[in-house]
Amino acid sequence: MADQEGTNRKNVQRIIHSTARALLRGVVGNTSISVTAAGLALEFLSGNSSRSLDERIRRIDTARDNLTEALLAIDALKASAQEQQKELEELKESTAKATGEKERVLRTLEDLKTLGTLEQNTIRAAFGIPKTWQVWLGYFISFLVGIATTVGYDFFLKGLIAAETGIKPF
């Protein structure tokens, strides 16, 4: 896109330069050029010229063609600029959306940081999570209950089963 703009600018400069050369070569004696706020104004003055009328008309036609090409190139530049302006607006909208999303994510991150900084005991109490020593105490009590169950089975239940059935368990 930038290469196309550079090419269009060079074409416009070349066309304007060749138009100016054509005007200055032979038509200058009979032409008044003035620059106004509206643009470029050409006035053709009557007068005697040593050049033939056909040659002057040919040069004027060349200048007119060059100006037409310059105007077409300017129109192409204008269209390109409008397209780029539209793309810029789309990028601005996209950037605004991304900024909003970023702010939302940052707020969520701050909320998570706040949760992370709460005291550990407060979280344990809120969710009923036991402390490490309580977990180990539970394991130890379970171990003792397992031993008591095994001992109770071996000494009391085996004896009861053997007494009632007359069969000695293994």
N, CA, C and O of each residue as an XYZ file, in Angstrom:
680
protein
N       0.844     -1.178      0.000
C       0.000      0.000      0.000
C       0.888      1.241      0.000
O       0.622      2.188     -0.739
N       1.950      1.249      0.827
C       2.843      2.399      0.892
C       3.603      2.546     -0.428
O       3.861      3.662     -0.878
N       3.961      1.407     -1.050
C       4.636      1.468     -2.341
C       3.736      2.091     -3.397
O       4.207      2.853     -4.241
N       2.454      1.776     -3.356
C       1.498      2.324     -4.325
C       1.372      3.830     -4.140
O       1.298      4.572     -5.120
N       1.346      4.286     -2.884
C       1.248      5.725     -2.633
C       2.493      6.443     -3.159
O       2.399      7.504     -3.777
N       3.663      5.843     -2.900
C       4.897      6.445     -3.387
C       4.913      6.520     -4.902
O       5.350      7.516     -5.478
N       4.435      5.463     -5.545
C       4.369      5.451     -7.009
C       3.387      6.506     -7.513
O       3.672      7.216     -8.477
N       2.229      6.606     -6.856
C       1.235      7.612     -7.257
C       1.794      9.019     -7.082
O       1.588      9.872     -7.946
N       2.484      9.273     -5.999
C       3.066     10.605     -5.784
C       4.103     10.930     -6.851
O       4.148     12.046     -7.368
N       4.942      9.936     -7.177
C       5.950     10.156     -8.211
C       5.284     10.443     -9.553
O       5.739     11.303    -10.308
N       4.194      9.712     -9.849
C       3.476      9.946    -11.103
C       2.886     11.349    -11.140
O       2.963     12.031    -12.161
N       2.302     11.777    -10.038
C       1.728     13.122     -9.985
C       2.827     14.168    -10.184
O       2.653     15.123    -10.942
N       3.958     13.981     -9.498
C       5.063     14.928     -9.656
C       5.567     14.947    -11.095
O       5.841     16.017    -11.639
N       5.692     13.772    -11.717
C       6.179     13.695    -13.098
C       5.204     14.394    -14.039
O       5.615     15.129    -14.937
N       3.908     14.161    -13.827
C       2.899     14.760    -14.707
C       2.888     16.271    -14.554
O       2.842     16.997    -15.547
N       2.931     16.743    -13.331
C       2.935     18.195    -13.112
C       4.193     18.814    -13.696
O       4.140     19.891    -14.290
N       5.326     18.138    -13.532
C       6.592     18.652    -14.079
C       6.532     18.722    -15.610
O       6.938     19.718    -16.209
N       6.018     17.650    -16.236
C       5.954     17.670    -17.702
C       4.941     18.698    -18.195
O       5.133     19.303    -19.250
N       3.870     18.897    -17.442
C       2.884     19.923    -17.813
C       3.523     21.306    -17.741
O       3.349     22.136    -18.634
N       4.247     21.529    -16.686
C       4.908     22.831    -16.539
C       5.923     23.053    -17.654
O       6.025     24.155    -18.193
N       6.674     22.007    -18.001
C       7.647     22.146    -19.097
C       6.946     22.446    -20.417
O       7.402     23.279    -21.201
N       5.811     21.742    -20.655
C       5.079     21.969    -21.898
C       4.555     23.393    -21.957
O       4.580     24.028    -23.011
N       4.093     23.882    -20.851
C       3.577     25.251    -20.815
C       4.694     26.267    -21.017
O       4.526     27.259    -21.725
N       5.814     26.011    -20.396
C       6.906     26.978    -20.466
C       7.631     26.955    -21.807
O       8.238     27.956    -22.189
N       7.583     25.832    -22.535
C       8.304     25.734    -23.791
C       7.808     26.696    -24.861
O       8.621     27.392    -25.471
N       6.587     26.756    -25.095
C       6.171     27.593    -26.199
C       4.918     28.377    -25.911
O       4.585     29.318    -26.632
N       4.234     28.001    -24.879
C       2.969     28.635    -24.647
C       3.128     29.780    -23.663
O       2.189     30.553    -23.474
N       4.249     29.908    -23.050
C       4.455     30.921    -22.019
C       4.246     32.321    -22.559
O       3.731     33.189    -21.853
N       4.630     32.546    -23.771
C       4.462     33.875    -24.340
C       3.006     34.288    -24.404
O       2.710     35.481    -24.342
N       2.103     33.360    -24.525
C       0.682     33.672    -24.669
C      -0.152     33.181    -23.493
O      -1.379     33.142    -23.584
N       0.485     32.809    -22.402
C      -0.255     32.245    -21.284
C       0.099     32.978    -20.002
O       1.255     33.311    -19.743
N      -0.914     33.209    -19.229
C      -0.704     33.788    -17.914
C      -1.121     32.733    -16.901
O      -2.242     32.226    -16.961
N      -0.239     32.398    -15.977
C      -0.520     31.386    -14.976
C      -0.664     32.101    -13.638
O       0.205     32.879    -13.245
N      -1.765     31.834    -12.941
C      -1.927     32.428    -11.613
C      -2.407     31.367    -10.650
O      -3.208     30.505    -11.012
N      -1.925     31.427     -9.438
C      -2.314     30.479     -8.403
C      -3.280     31.197     -7.476
O      -2.975     32.260     -6.935
N      -4.450     30.597     -7.304
C      -5.464     31.180     -6.426
C      -5.787     30.185     -5.322
O      -5.223     29.091     -5.270
N      -6.696     30.576     -4.444
C      -7.100     29.681     -3.358
C      -7.810     28.462     -3.914
O      -7.755     27.396     -3.303
N      -8.472     28.585     -5.049
C      -9.208     27.478     -5.642
C      -8.292     26.528     -6.391
O      -8.695     25.397     -6.660
N      -7.116     26.921     -6.731
C      -6.207     26.036     -7.438
C      -5.393     26.786     -8.472
O      -4.946     27.906     -8.222
N      -5.200     26.184     -9.620
C      -4.362     26.720    -10.679
C      -5.265     27.272    -11.771
O      -6.161     26.588    -12.264
N      -5.012     28.515    -12.135
C      -5.821     29.125    -13.193
C      -4.908     29.460    -14.366
O      -3.821     30.005    -14.175
N      -5.348     29.135    -15.575
C      -4.586     29.443    -16.786
C      -5.400     30.412    -17.627
O      -6.586     30.199    -17.879
N      -4.758     31.451    -18.045
C      -5.415     32.383    -18.956
C      -4.571     32.455    -20.218
O      -3.357     32.654    -20.167
N      -5.235     32.290    -21.342
C      -4.543     32.390    -22.615
C      -4.791     33.784    -23.176
O      -5.930     34.193    -23.401
N      -3.694     34.500    -23.395
C      -3.787     35.868    -23.899
C      -3.611     35.863    -25.412
O      -2.885     35.043    -25.975
N      -4.274     36.768    -26.025
C      -4.105     36.856    -27.482
C      -2.819     37.628    -27.777
O      -2.436     38.535    -27.037
N      -2.197     37.268    -28.820
C      -0.962     37.954    -29.205
C      -0.353     37.282    -30.407
O      -0.780     36.206    -30.826
N       0.627     37.919    -30.940
C       1.296     37.352    -32.103
C       2.311     36.335    -31.638
O       3.014     36.543    -30.649
N       2.377     35.266    -32.339
C       3.331     34.225    -31.999
C       3.956     33.723    -33.290
O       3.316     33.663    -34.340
N       5.223     33.365    -33.175
C       5.911     32.852    -34.352
C       5.623     31.365    -34.538
O       5.910     30.813    -35.601
N       5.094     30.747    -33.585
C       4.795     29.320    -33.692
C       3.432     29.142    -34.352
O       2.583     30.033    -34.329
N       3.263     28.037    -34.904
C       1.997     27.781    -35.579
C       0.908     27.469    -34.556
O       1.182     27.001    -33.450
N      -0.288     27.731    -34.942
C      -1.440     27.500    -34.087
C      -1.597     26.015    -33.779
O      -1.993     25.658    -32.670
N      -1.295     25.146    -34.736
C      -1.421     23.703    -34.518
C      -0.456     23.228    -33.424
O      -0.810     22.403    -32.581
N       0.753     23.758    -33.457
C       1.730     23.356    -32.448
C       1.278     23.792    -31.061
O       1.408     23.037    -30.098
N       0.757     24.992    -30.958
C       0.280     25.474    -29.660
C      -0.897     24.638    -29.173
O      -0.981     24.310    -27.989
N      -1.796     24.295    -30.073
C      -2.943     23.471    -29.691
C      -2.480     22.088    -29.252
O      -2.994     21.530    -28.283
N      -1.515     21.544    -29.967
C      -0.967     20.240    -29.605
C      -0.354     20.287    -28.202
O      -0.570     19.375    -27.404
N       0.387     21.311    -27.905
C       1.002     21.452    -26.585
C      -0.054     21.672    -25.503
O       0.080     21.166    -24.388
N      -1.076     22.408    -25.826
C      -2.151     22.617    -24.859
C      -2.869     21.295    -24.592
O      -3.218     20.980    -23.454
N      -3.086     20.516    -25.682
C      -3.711     19.201    -25.498
C      -2.835     18.293    -24.637
O      -3.336     17.565    -23.780
N      -1.526     18.343    -24.872
C      -0.598     17.556    -24.061
C      -0.668     17.982    -22.607
O      -0.713     17.147    -21.705
N      -0.677     19.295    -22.388
C      -0.760     19.810    -21.022
C      -2.079     19.384    -20.374
O      -2.108     19.002    -19.205
N      -3.171     19.453    -21.142
C      -4.472     19.052    -20.619
C      -4.472     17.563    -20.280
O      -4.998     17.166    -19.239
N      -3.888     16.737    -21.146
C      -3.802     15.300    -20.861
C      -2.980     15.030    -19.608
O      -3.334     14.189    -18.782
N      -1.866     15.768    -19.485
C      -1.025     15.597    -18.295
C      -1.772     16.010    -17.035
O      -1.667     15.355    -15.998
N      -2.524     17.097    -17.132
C      -3.307     17.530    -15.976
C      -4.401     16.521    -15.639
O      -4.694     16.285    -14.467
N      -5.004     15.926    -16.668
C      -6.025     14.906    -16.446
C      -5.425     13.700    -15.730
O      -6.021     13.156    -14.800
N      -4.234     13.290    -16.175
C      -3.542     12.180    -15.515
C      -3.220     12.539    -14.071
O      -3.369     11.712    -13.171
N      -2.779     13.775    -13.852
C      -2.464     14.217    -12.490
C      -3.713     14.184    -11.616
O      -3.655     13.756    -10.463
N      -4.833     14.632    -12.158
C      -6.079     14.608    -11.390
C      -6.516     13.181    -11.090
O      -7.013     12.902     -9.999
N      -6.337     12.280    -12.044
C      -6.672     10.876    -11.801
C      -5.779     10.284    -10.713
O      -6.244      9.537     -9.851
N      -4.491     10.626    -10.764
C      -3.568     10.139     -9.735
C      -3.935     10.720     -8.373
O      -3.848     10.025     -7.361
N      -4.339     11.973     -8.339
C      -4.755     12.606     -7.085
C      -6.012     11.922     -6.559
O      -6.135     11.683     -5.358
N      -6.949     11.606     -7.459
C      -8.158     10.888     -7.038
C      -7.812      9.515     -6.464
O      -8.401      9.081     -5.473
N      -6.844      8.830     -7.099
C      -6.417      7.523     -6.585
C      -5.792      7.670     -5.201
O      -6.039      6.854     -4.313
N      -4.984      8.711     -5.021
C      -4.394      8.966     -3.701
C      -5.477      9.253     -2.665
O      -5.398      8.797     -1.524
N      -6.489     10.017     -3.079
C      -7.583     10.351     -2.168
C      -8.331      9.085     -1.757
O      -8.644      8.899     -0.581
N      -8.617      8.217     -2.727
C      -9.316      6.962     -2.424
C      -8.470      6.101     -1.488
O      -8.987      5.498     -0.548
N      -7.176      6.052     -1.754
C      -6.277      5.283     -0.894
C      -6.259      5.852      0.518
O      -6.276      5.102      1.494
N      -6.224      7.173      0.626
C      -6.220      7.813      1.942
C      -7.524      7.533      2.685
O      -7.508      7.304      3.894
N      -8.656      7.549      1.974
C      -9.937      7.258      2.615
C      -9.986      5.811      3.100
O     -10.506      5.534      4.181
N      -9.451      4.899      2.311
C      -9.412      3.492      2.699
C      -8.541      3.303      3.939
O      -8.897      2.563      4.856
N      -7.404      3.979      3.952
C      -6.517      3.885      5.107
C      -7.161      4.515      6.338
O      -6.961      4.037      7.455
N      -7.929      5.580      6.142
C      -8.637      6.218      7.256
C      -9.662      5.238      7.848
O      -9.818      5.149      9.065
N     -10.353      4.509      6.968
C     -11.334      3.527      7.426
C     -10.637      2.417      8.208
O     -11.127      1.999      9.257
N      -9.498      1.937      7.708
C      -8.740      0.908      8.400
C      -8.262      1.415      9.758
O      -8.262      0.671     10.739
N      -7.858      2.676      9.812
C      -7.410      3.272     11.066
C      -8.543      3.302     12.086
O      -8.325      3.017     13.264
N      -9.746      3.644     11.646
C     -10.904      3.660     12.542
C     -11.188      2.252     13.071
O     -11.494      2.077     14.250
N     -11.083      1.246     12.188
C     -11.297     -0.132     12.623
C     -10.250     -0.541     13.656
O     -10.568     -1.216     14.634
N      -9.002     -0.132     13.436
C      -7.942     -0.441     14.394
C      -8.185      0.262     15.723
O      -7.919     -0.304     16.783
N      -8.693      1.501     15.673
C      -8.999      2.211     16.916
C     -10.082      1.479     17.698
O      -9.976      1.334     18.916
N     -11.125      1.017     17.006
C     -12.193      0.275     17.665
C     -11.662     -1.014     18.268
O     -12.012     -1.373     19.392
N     -10.820     -1.707     17.518
C     -10.231     -2.955     18.005
C      -9.365     -2.696     19.235
O      -9.384     -3.470     20.192
N      -8.614     -1.610     19.201
C      -7.765     -1.255     20.335
C      -8.615     -0.922     21.557
O      -8.269     -1.300     22.676
N      -9.715     -0.224     21.350
C     -10.605      0.115     22.463
C     -11.189     -1.153     23.090
O     -11.263     -1.261     24.314
N     -11.602     -2.107     22.259
C     -12.135     -3.367     22.773
C     -11.062     -4.118     23.553
O     -11.330     -4.645     24.633
N      -9.851     -4.168     23.008
C      -8.755     -4.875     23.678
C      -8.423     -4.200     25.003
O      -8.108     -4.881     25.979
N      -8.487     -2.884     25.051
C      -8.212     -2.161     26.287
C      -9.267     -2.494     27.335
O      -8.931     -2.706     28.500
N     -10.525     -2.543     26.943
C     -11.598     -2.916     27.856
C     -11.404     -4.327     28.399
O     -11.579     -4.572     29.593
N     -11.045     -5.244     27.520
C     -10.796     -6.628     27.931
C      -9.614     -6.693     28.895
O      -9.645     -7.441     29.872
N      -8.585     -5.916     28.619
C      -7.401     -5.891     29.483
C      -7.781     -5.390     30.877
O      -7.341     -5.955     31.878
N      -8.592     -4.339     30.948
C      -9.013     -3.806     32.239
C      -9.833     -4.837     33.009
O      -9.685     -4.959     34.225
N     -10.693     -5.578     32.317
C     -11.488     -6.607     32.983
C     -10.591     -7.705     33.544
O     -10.794     -8.165     34.668
N      -9.606     -8.123     32.766
C      -8.679     -9.165     33.219
C      -7.859     -8.662     34.400
O      -7.609     -9.416     35.340
N      -7.434     -7.396     34.368
C      -6.667     -6.845     35.480
C      -7.507     -6.788     36.761
O      -6.997     -7.059     37.848
N      -8.788     -6.437     36.637
C      -9.663     -6.436     37.819
C      -9.803     -7.847     38.379
O      -9.760     -8.039     39.595
N      -9.969     -8.832     37.506
C     -10.067    -10.218     37.952
C      -8.781    -10.656     38.644
O      -8.818    -11.343     39.665
N      -7.652    -10.257     38.086
C      -6.359    -10.591     38.688
C      -6.230     -9.967     40.074
O      -5.743    -10.615     41.001
N      -6.658     -8.729     40.221
C      -6.613     -8.074     41.528
C      -7.507     -8.799     42.522
O      -7.132     -8.963     43.683
N      -8.693     -9.241     42.079
C      -9.577    -10.005     42.963
C      -8.916    -11.310     43.400
O      -9.007    -11.702     44.563
N      -8.251    -11.978     42.456
C      -7.561    -13.226     42.797
C      -6.404    -12.977     43.755
O      -6.164    -13.774     44.662
N      -5.688    -11.876     43.557
C      -4.600    -11.540     44.479
C      -5.150    -11.291     45.878
O      -4.537    -11.682     46.871
N      -6.306    -10.641     45.951
C      -6.935    -10.385     47.247
C      -7.295    -11.694     47.926
O      -7.065    -11.861     49.123
N      -7.864    -12.630     47.160
C      -8.178    -13.942     47.724
C      -6.917    -14.667     48.179
O      -6.934    -15.353     49.201
N      -5.843    -14.525     47.446
C      -4.591    -15.187     47.790
C      -3.953    -14.632     49.045
O      -3.205    -15.335     49.724
N      -4.234    -13.390     49.358
C      -3.609    -12.781     50.527
C      -4.417    -12.987     51.797
O      -3.954    -12.615     52.875
N      -5.606    -13.566     51.708
C      -6.373    -13.857     52.913
C      -5.594    -14.831     53.784
O      -4.836    -15.661     53.284
N      -5.785    -14.722     55.056
C      -5.073    -15.589     55.981
C      -5.491    -17.041     55.743
O      -6.660    -17.334     55.493
N      -4.541    -17.915     55.825
C      -4.776    -19.323     55.526
C      -5.776    -19.939     56.491
O      -6.604    -20.755     56.084
N      -5.713    -19.570     57.738
C      -6.644    -20.128     58.724
C      -8.074    -19.681     58.451
O      -9.016    -20.432     58.706
N      -8.247    -18.455     57.931
C      -9.581    -17.959     57.605
C     -10.190    -18.796     56.487
O     -11.373    -19.135     56.535
N      -9.401    -19.123     55.502
C      -9.889    -19.952     54.396
C     -10.222    -21.353     54.895
O     -11.244    -21.925     54.515
N      -9.347    -21.912     55.760
C      -9.605    -23.253     56.308
C     -10.909    -23.267     57.095
O     -11.706    -24.199     56.984
N     -11.116    -22.218     57.895
C     -12.342    -22.161     58.694
C     -13.570    -21.991     57.803
O     -14.616    -22.586     58.061
N     -13.438    -21.166     56.738
C     -14.583    -20.909     55.859
C     -15.000    -22.155     55.090
O     -16.193    -22.395     54.901
N     -14.037    -22.944     54.647
C     -14.341    -24.126     53.836
C     -14.292    -25.432     54.629
O     -14.552    -26.500     54.075
N     -13.965    -25.355     55.906
C     -13.908    -26.557     56.743
C     -12.744    -27.460     56.410
O     -12.859    -28.678     56.545
N     -11.658    -26.919     55.992
C     -10.478    -27.703     55.636
C      -9.661    -27.930     56.910
O      -9.332    -26.966     57.601
N      -9.325    -29.192     57.236
C      -8.549    -29.443     58.461
C      -7.096    -29.010     58.289
O      -6.572    -28.914     57.179
N      -6.466    -28.751     59.445
C      -5.039    -28.404     59.443
C      -4.232    -29.682     59.280
O      -4.781    -30.779     59.375
N      -2.961    -29.552     59.041
C      -2.107    -30.709     58.787
C      -2.073    -31.628     60.010
O      -2.178    -32.846     59.864
N      -1.931    -31.073     61.194
C      -1.860    -31.919     62.393
C      -3.172    -32.659     62.615
O      -3.186    -33.767     63.149
N      -4.297    -32.026     62.193
C      -5.584    -32.703     62.340
C      -5.685    -33.889     61.381
O      -6.271    -34.918     61.717
N      -5.122    -33.742     60.210
C      -5.117    -34.838     59.241
C      -4.298    -35.998     59.786
O      -4.746    -37.144     59.735
N      -3.104    -35.722     60.308
C      -2.249    -36.769     60.860
C      -2.891    -37.424     62.088
O      -2.748    -38.629     62.295
N      -3.591    -36.636     62.896
C      -4.301    -37.200     64.045
C      -5.375    -38.177     63.572
O      -5.560    -39.241     64.163
N      -6.080    -37.810     62.504
C      -7.084    -38.706     61.932
C      -6.468    -40.003     61.451
O      -7.042    -41.072     61.660
N      -5.291    -39.932     60.799
C      -4.602    -41.139     60.342
C      -4.216    -42.017     61.548
O      -4.391    -43.235     61.523
N      -3.695    -41.379     62.590
C      -3.241    -42.127     63.769
C      -4.424    -42.812     64.456
O      -4.335    -43.977     64.841
N      -5.525    -42.085     64.604
C      -6.714    -42.676     65.233
C      -7.233    -43.822     64.386
O      -7.634    -44.854     64.923
N      -7.234    -43.657     63.066
C      -7.679    -44.742     62.169
C      -6.779    -45.956     62.321
O      -7.259    -47.089     62.301
N      -5.474    -45.735     62.474
C      -4.529    -46.831     62.661
C      -4.829    -47.567     63.961
O      -4.856    -48.797     63.996
N      -5.055    -46.798     65.038
C      -5.347    -47.424     66.334
C      -6.669    -48.193     66.290
O      -6.754    -49.291     66.839
N      -7.679    -47.651     65.662
C      -8.955    -48.341     65.518
C      -8.765    -49.618     64.720
O      -9.385    -50.634     65.035
N      -7.934    -49.592     63.706
C      -7.654    -50.797     62.911
C      -6.995    -51.866     63.756
O      -7.345    -53.043     63.665
N      -6.040    -51.459     64.578
C      -5.372    -52.440     65.455
C      -6.376    -53.009     66.452
O      -6.410    -54.217     66.687
N      -7.193    -52.131     67.038
C      -8.180    -52.587     68.029
C      -9.175    -53.540     67.382
O      -9.577    -54.526     67.999
N      -9.572    -53.260     66.158
C     -10.521    -54.126     65.460
C      -9.899    -55.491     65.202
O     -10.560    -56.515     65.377
N      -8.668    -55.517     64.799
C      -7.978    -56.778     64.522
C      -7.826    -57.594     65.801
O      -8.084    -58.797     65.817
N      -7.409    -56.933     66.859
C      -7.228    -57.631     68.136
C      -8.582    -58.142     68.632
O      -8.688    -59.274     69.104
N      -9.594    -57.321     68.527
C     -10.929    -57.735     68.969
C     -11.423    -58.926     68.171
O     -12.041    -59.829     68.733
N     -11.171    -58.944     66.916
C     -11.603    -60.054     66.066
C     -10.873    -61.329     66.462
O     -11.470    -62.387     66.657
N      -9.546    -61.183     66.576
C      -8.744    -62.377     66.875
C      -9.099    -62.980     68.234
O      -9.205    -64.202     68.341
N      -9.282    -62.181     69.256
C      -9.478    -62.727     70.592
C     -10.945    -62.990     70.933
O     -11.257    -63.989     71.580
N     -11.824    -62.127     70.515
C     -13.206    -62.269     70.953
C     -14.087    -62.928     69.902
O     -14.810    -63.874     70.218
N     -14.047    -62.467     68.694
C     -14.940    -62.989     67.681
C     -14.574    -64.411     67.266
O     -15.463    -65.233     67.041
N     -13.307    -64.707     67.163
C     -12.891    -66.064     66.787
C     -13.359    -67.046     67.856
O     -13.820    -68.146     67.552
N     -13.232    -66.631     69.098
C     -13.669    -67.504     70.201
C     -15.159    -67.713     70.161
O     -15.622    -68.833     70.375
N     -15.925    -66.680     69.897
C     -17.373    -66.804     69.828
C     -17.795    -67.676     68.656
O     -18.699    -68.502     68.780
N     -17.145    -67.490     67.537
C     -17.476    -68.286     66.346
C     -17.140    -69.751     66.608
O     -17.920    -70.628     66.240
N     -16.017    -70.033     67.224
C     -15.589    -71.412     67.500
C     -16.527    -72.046     68.518
O     -16.839    -73.231     68.410
N     -16.979    -71.282     69.501
C     -17.829    -71.837     70.535
C     -19.208    -72.178     69.974
O     -19.796    -73.191     70.353
N     -19.708    -71.374     69.108
C     -21.058    -71.602     68.588
C     -21.062    -72.651     67.477
O     -21.983    -73.466     67.415
N     -20.093    -72.653     66.628
C     -20.118    -73.584     65.510
C     -19.284    -74.825     65.762
O     -19.481    -75.845     65.102
N     -18.398    -74.760     66.661
C     -17.533    -75.886     66.925
C     -16.394    -75.999     65.926
O     -15.611    -76.947     65.989
N     -16.290    -75.052     65.007
C     -15.227    -75.054     64.019
C     -14.208    -73.996     64.433
O     -14.547    -72.858     64.758
N     -12.977    -74.410     64.407
C     -11.926    -73.463     64.722
C     -11.597    -72.644     63.476
O     -11.235    -73.187     62.432
N     -11.730    -71.344     63.610
C     -11.309    -70.523     62.452
C      -9.790    -70.561     62.296
O      -9.086    -70.825     63.270
N      -9.312    -70.323     61.192
C      -7.893    -70.411     60.869
C      -7.056    -69.542     61.692
O      -5.837    -69.519     61.523
